């Protein structure tokens, strides 16, 4: 027999919780007050059983089989494909007058065998005036202070970045060497040096080096440089994983977690943590049969230079954003430090208090500041209400862990993933009860 839950009535709730939580080591999942009825409900359980011997342990090894797993939980699943590139590299060599310099290969760059005079560029004005055709160009100083957005990135692309890329592509240098320090505005700002380019559409081969190495290289301006980049772009295909359940009408709740990781990083927190939450939630929803549609989107390409998964999902949902009762994005939720922070964006008056009420019942969740570097931003651009969940210590996480080799399983607390899944399950059940039978979604009232 499998014991799912039981209920106990106690005279002194605080004393009972002290026994079950402090003495027996159980976890308080949520606490709900019912003043009109004169009672309080407290939900406790053995969280370690879920983490060590239950849901998380059974789901984590199966992440690579997302489609079959979701279908096994009773979801209708599709995997719409999109074109992309794969990329391989085996290093690069740079030398001037027989002197070697240490360089790193820019992600997604073209390969090359370049031999040409070295031109040093420090400002946009210098780039506009210089003859760089057929040269090897060293970008350093002001022009290389911050990472340039990929030229076809659809959601944020400053004019200055586009101007620099346009000048470099139209004036056709053989290759680029970027000398960089640290970019405080970049995710993974502790990375040194940082790649100035991470763009599979950029037409000029490139490498990067430290600013100190760049200062040494600048002393060889005008000399012949030789640069060999061993890299190749390979045509490939990717896909999103979209799972749907319930829904007698068009109203739906959409949940996002991106399944890709930054090239060269393990991606445990960003975003295996969000993926595991979605799989846990999917299992909890095995018996869901409400008339409010549930759509779980394992988004592929959030950390890819051109966001192909996001663009595909946007195109498929054009004209349908009014059907979305609420969008929920889960990203970087498992960081071992701090709690899980939630934030609300343009939520209707009928939904906002429901979200806050449900999440208030989970001690590991706290309201945090607004942030926009995630898939919930594509909902906001299309006037759909959203909730985002991430780490309370997001600033530290993004500066020191995210998009770096340090994003390993050691930084993730699995218990937090279970708590988020339980909180979302409770929220979805409540929203289905409150809004599932309505003819009009609250955001269009």
C-alpha angles and dihedrals in degrees: 000000000000114000108214101175145324135199128231127190114216133183096216112036097184091052091047092050091049088057098045097039105031100031104030095032096235122151126244103225098181144336124216125193121210104186095172091055094041096234143098129216119213120187115207132170146157100272094182089064090060093044102041104028108013141039102352096045092049096045105042095068090051100055090108089059096055097142097052092042095052091045088053089059090057100263126138103236133197131177108202109196130224135186120255139143134259117209138203132186138177103191138277139252127213126184138164121192089347093306114125124218129199113244138167125216115249112238114262093004125150118251123244149173103218130179116172145115116293117245120192119213124183105165140032089246090057090049091051091052102039129096101229101155109134092359134119105245126208112203112197142146120020097002091054099045096107136026114266118234115244109266094242098039102136106205108046126014121153117217091234091057092049091048092054093048091047092052092049095048097044095045091050111214115186092239145340131233113195120199110201139173120191127317109214091193094054125095104250090028090171090070110112120221101016124206111254089203129039100163130129090193096054110110100208121080113237147182132183138217141178119287089244091055088046091056089053092047092049088066088070096059111151093021122115113267127197119206126179117187114187102202138122137195113219123197109241144156133237135180145204120234112227120185123186134188138167125003125132088189138024099277112111146166114224121205122194134197119160113228100198126088130211111274110270096015129103092229098208095146095023094074123323084086092062092043092054090049089055092050092048090049091048091056091048088053094052092115097036113133104160124141091237107092119239117204120184113193119195094198117209120204107029089129094038121103097248102028094231095172093053092047092050093049091048092051092049092050098044108139093011103085091101087068092063111100091184138348120212124195121195115193132152094355101144103066109141093225122075128351132293111276124211127195131189127220124195093329114173118250091253094054104036097071092044092057092047093047094051096044092046087067092066115074092203093061125078133170111258139182124290117267130177108194095105146070093278086074091073089059092050091051087058097045095252119141116247147186121203127198123197140133122309085223093053094137092056092041094052093045098047112017115019115090092009134101087254092075094102133139089268090075094054126087107205092200089067091055091054092049093051091049091051092048092050092047090053091047093050092049091051094047090048090053094045102040109013096094096042119112094214127048113235094239090063098045 
